[in-house]
Structures are given as C-alpha cells and as structure tokens.
C-alpha cells in the first residue's frame, strides 16, 4: 500500500530547495510552468480529462511563482549568511591542510584499566586523541558554548546524525549542525556527505564536521564544493581554535575535558562508562546482558 504523502514531506522538500542553490528552484519553476501550461493540457484531450488539463494550465503561473519565491528566498538566505562562522579571527573552518596528514600519528591511547595518566596542564593533539569518543563530543559542544552559542546535544542513544545543534541566538532556527568523530583514521567523504544530507533534512543553514584525526582528499574536495555550507575541523585545527581563546576560557575548557575519567569509553546506548573485558580485549557495557554494546580499541 502506497504511503500517504504527509505535510512533513512538503516541508522537507521546501527545506531542500531553500538549502540548494537558487538556480535549481528557478529552473524548476520554468519546467513546471511549461509542463502545466502546455504539456499536460495537450495530453488530457478526452472530454473526461479536458477539465483537469484546463485547470493545470490555469494554475501554472501560480505554482511557478511560488517556486520562484522559494528561489528568491534561497538566494537571499545564502547571500546574507556569512561564508564562515563568526568565531575567533583565524581561518579556523577552512578545509584541513593535506600536508598535515603525514605528520599525524593516528595511534590512540587504548584506555585500558590501570594505565596511570598524569593530568595534562596544556592543550595538545596528543591529549585530544586520548579523549574517549563521548568526551570529545561534549568538548566540541562546550567549545561553542564558550563562544556564547546556544548548543543542544543528545547524551546517548540515536542522535539523528547530529551530535550537537547550534541555534541562532534565542530562536529555534538551527544555525549549525555539528557531527563529531573521535577516529584514528582520516574521515572519508561518505560521512561528510551524510552530514550534508542531514543538514537538508533538519533545515540547518550550515554544517561542521569535527574529528580528532584528519580528512581524506575526497572529503576535502566535497567540502570545497560546498564551502559556504560545510566546514571541516580536524584535530590540529581544533587545537588551534582552542589556543585562540582567552587564557581563562582555555584553562576552563581543559578542566572540562580532563575532569574525572576522560579516557574510558562511554556506552553509546546507555550513556555509562564501559568495563574492560580482558578475554577478547574489548570494552563492554556494564548492563550486559541487557545491553550488548561493545567497543574495540587500537594498539592494545
């Protein structure tokens, strides 16, 4: 049985057009006008259907004008939006420099129990890569809060493809959709494309992809093709962003990142710290067997 078209689908179509280049809506308006004005009436020539053809012809200008209004809204929306976020004066959100990739050691701290870790006193890329995945996500959100942004996150469970949502001032307008990945290997183009799709679905003006590692050439190429909407922040660049903060805020963010157990991974399903399973060398959820989430780590 065919699924009934919902009002939400219409909203999503409009959202996609608003986030797309305005030329797409303009072309769609012209094509729609031609189809409704001439093509459809020419096909509906029988007495029973001639009325529908005449109705389509009469509605052609109305429908086309509505689509042109969407094109205009898309034009002014993209024109009025700044090409980069209004954060510290530094090319923070430019694509990651490919020359950085060979210099990065993707070896991550395994987080195994009984590993004594001295409390860091300064920010470094090594510290960033020691953070467990959930602490990294919350750190990214806290960074934007430090800048005065209103940020909402999902503590655990399904996040809908967005780890943090940054809203414009006190409104419900989603300004930035943020995706965070504490990965060892470079982030490929697929996750970046997925973020771009979620942005359209969520009607987000822009998207920020943050990682502790770097991005592949394909990912950076895709981001460059959508440079007004997609911003890539790799590990070294994130450290530079933090270093630009005032000393007091930078220290406060360091305390936030390293408070308590910041290396033991969190269960994505339950939101609690996992336990080390020596038989098999992996992390498992404390709620086993109710929760069977596991996580393997590199360089045990």
Steps between C-alpha positions, in 0.01 A plus 500: 500500500647835395600731782282809526692819434527693825524869572848435640611377156392834348694688767807289433477568125486873565793468744706317237428771242585776749837338574569429132639761258225743393553412133348155560170650614504746209542220247235295679257793474554526124462126445188488717343787307564331165363166616185641657435765235547297184616139544234375742202666318622356169490150649160534665280541192213264578175659620540339842851639556490827307384682812807386693724616219336842500539519880870412477549768236332761718705408808832501314582868573403466868712191563795644307489826697501307828810308392663826389435641847689203644783574254511861621497392864786256430698775327467755780548238771830381357610854416429632848669207675869559574739276313650388829384498864555812708753335727857608594691680226682209345432281193364244744240345275699472180553152363777309674843542346590170325866555591413439865391141440847333474608666828213359704538190712161331503598276793240558770532436871330165557327607819572167669456485880798555728665743260614797708455828318642826635249783492584715194589862560477620141313424179661274242398273214612204713254597772219541248555148372495354850145619558238231475242555227225642724733741678617626162139565394420687819826695469400618153162613634660671798740685273209664316329579831821673602454720194155596625299268275187313606577133449286189546635144507373144533654323800460149361293293262410596143607853413350523153841553342573818697706505821440868578254762382594868510204737493496863392472720808182415697306369201425148383682558172768232462811694405756219501472122503814351657629145452794375710718193443782395733662277240851365445484506120421793269131571448386412148252674275204277591448633857537857372237436232273353764533815710407707195187289456404534865544876473232513230269273698541708815487835315843592637666799338852358530683189619825446690681164499756465779746215551809416703673376183494655151296480180567321174554691177153397378339634817684831468407525132133449581518764773670744262212454255263606780736744671217732603319225691741223610799565727760238590693519826775243551691435822789744448262775391276447803805544725574829321141610556530430872836677522336816365273519805585729793722329759220471755257337257772274361586376850133450586455292185805290590353430845172401336673261259715325762258489792454150645550199274543650156657198328264211581244481218130560558230257390319662208173329595496550879718806552709337776869411517590161353711228663811331363462138393845343502370183336466635151662838557197725462279735698154383599200664658446458874135422429584176318308285409222760484730714287746323273684806368875444457793711388843389385801730521826538313850408619410288801 
